[in-house]
Amino acid sequence: MSNGSIRANIKEGLNVGIVLKEDQRSGKITQGVVKRILTNSPTHPHGIKVQLTNGQVGRVKEIYSNLEK
């Protein structure tokens, strides 16, 4: 698993685990595919904010697969 707090690690089409805003207290991970990256800065301590293909928005905690595979 790569670091979800570094923007360069995240690409559109990656399979990732995010924490939705409403799940921040529980830390529940939601899995999905990155549609677009919403964070502009190169790093973020809580994870890069992304939108999944299903429209959900959250911060990346886990990266499951790379496009190169």
C-alpha positions in Angstrom: 0.0 0.0 0.0 1.3 3.4 -1.0 0.9 6.7 0.9 -2.4 8.4 0.2 -1.2 11.8 1.6 1.1 12.4 -1.4 -0.7 13.7 -4.5 1.9 12.2 -6.9 0.9 8.7 -5.8 -2.7 9.1 -6.8 -3.9 8.9 -10.4 -7.4 8.8 -12.0 -8.5 5.2 -12.4 -6.7 3.9 -9.3 -8.5 1.6 -7.0 -8.3 3.3 -3.5 -9.8 3.3 -0.1 -11.1 6.6 1.2 -12.7 7.9 4.3 -15.8 9.9 3.7 -16.5 13.1 5.7 -19.3 11.4 7.7 -17.0 8.5 8.4 -14.0 10.4 9.8 -14.8 9.6 13.4 -15.2 5.9 12.8 -12.4 5.7 10.2 -14.6 3.5 8.0 -13.0 2.9 4.6 -15.0 3.1 1.4 -13.4 1.5 -1.7 -13.7 2.9 -5.2 -12.0 4.1 -8.3 -10.6 7.7 -8.5 -12.6 9.8 -11.0 -10.8 13.1 -10.2 -8.3 14.5 -7.7 -9.7 17.5 -5.7 -6.6 18.5 -3.6 -4.3 20.9 -5.4 -1.4 20.8 -2.9 1.3 18.2 -3.4 0.7 16.7 0.0 -2.0 16.7 2.7 -1.5 15.3 6.2 -5.0 13.7 6.3 -4.9 12.3 2.7 -5.5 13.7 -0.7 -9.2 14.5 -1.4 -10.6 12.7 -4.4 -14.0 12.0 -6.0 -14.8 8.4 -6.9 -16.5 7.3 -10.1 -19.7 6.8 -8.0 -19.6 10.5 -7.0 -18.5 10.0 -3.3 -15.8 12.4 -2.0 -13.3 11.6 0.6 -9.6 11.5 1.6 -7.4 8.6 0.4 -6.2 6.3 3.1 -5.2 3.3 1.1 -4.1 2.6 -2.5 -4.9 -0.9 -3.6 -3.8 -1.1 -7.3 -1.6 0.7 -9.8 -2.5 1.5 -13.4 0.7 -0.1 -14.5 -0.3 -3.6 -13.4 
